[in-house]
Amino acid sequence: MRVVLAEDLFLLRDGLVRLLRAHGFEIAAAVESGPELAEALTRLRPDVAVVDVRLPPSFSDEGLQVALRARRERPGLPVLVLSQHVEQLYARELLADGSGGVGYLLKDRVFDAEQFVDAVRRVAGGGTAMDPQVIQQLLARHTGGSPLERLTPRELEVLELMAQGRSNAAIAARLVVTERAIAKHTSNIFTKLGLPPSDDDNRRVLAVLAYLGRR
């Protein structure tokens, strides 16, 4: 699996390169700026891009914007964005096109090698990997005066785990309940949010995230 990595801090970039290689990834390019990222994504056409939001020369949201342009030019290009802080606008922009293969992690998650590598693989496979803190803030932002008020505390908990990209089986294991119980909660969530139910885990997560991220 070929990865293009964009991170301006040398030590972190080098550490991520070593970590990904140790888990069987091929590093097609490891760059430190927005222009280098744009060139690498166009020329190398990787299986997944791991991108720091803030890159030179602007140090604003250059990494994110380059990744979004690349996804417009190559729809479905898997992109995992890394950020120092939760920025709801960045999460909404990343989710706006409604297609798969997106992730948003805080940089603190990088230090959990298993969680980070799992997120890269999930995104590369067309799935979704959203940082729990991002989901919590999106949920908090939309609880007032929204259909989310109709959800029970347990349904909100299930929704948050769904938004992290977890399957019904994984949610059931996490909450120590049966998979059948989670299926019932999931059905109730979709009904209350006015979203069509689906057995496709990636598609259902994207639908929920698109709902939470709009506005």
Secondary structure, DSSP 8 states (H G I E B T S, - for coil): -EEEEE-S-HHHHHHHHHHHHHTT-EEEEEE-SHHHHHHHHHHH--SEEEEESS-TTT-SSHHHHHHHHHHHHSTT--EEEEESS--HHHHHHHHTT--S-EEEEEGGGGGSHHHHHHHHHHHHTT-EEE-HHHHHHHHHHH-TTSGGGGS-HHHHHHHHHHHTT--HHHHHHHHTS-HHHHHHHHHHHHHHHT----S-HHHHHHHHHHHHH--
